[in-house]
């Protein structure tokens, strides 16, 4: 069956309805150079925000 077949669409909808709702990831994860760089940047931004909030 093709991806847009009506039976396939119905199946996907049923599966989506059955899926357990999970919270979205707040931070990216990973050990690659790009991911670590993003995490470092986000950590820095969080630190400044926290410092501004307490000051």
N, C-alpha and C positions, 0 to 999 in steps of 0.2 A: 504493500500500500504506500502511496505517496504521502508526504508529510502533511499536505493540506486536505487529504481525503476526509470526508465527513465523519466516517467511523473513527478515524485517528483523532480528529478534533474532539469528538465526544469522549474518547478514552482519556485524552490529556486533561480534559475538564474534570473528569471523575477522579483522576489521580491527584490533580491540584486540590480538589475539595477534601480528599482523604489525608493530604499531607499535614504533618504536625506543624503548627505555627512556631517558628523559632525567631529569636531576636536577631536583627541584622548585626553584622560585625561592625564594631565601632572603629576599630583600627585595622589597617592592612596587616597581614602576617607574612612572614617569609624571611629567609636568610640570604637573599640575593643582595647584591650591592645596591641596586635601585630601591628595593624594599627597605633596606636598612637606612638608606639616605632619607627616604620619605618618613620613616619612623622617627629618625633623629630630628628632622625638621618639625614634625608634629609635637614631639616631646618638648622642643624649645619653645614652640608657640604656646603649649599648655603651661610651661613654667612661667613665661611672661604674663600670661593671663591670670595665673594664680597669684603672682607677685603683685599685679595691679589690683586684684580683688582685695588682698590683705592690706595693701598700703592705703 
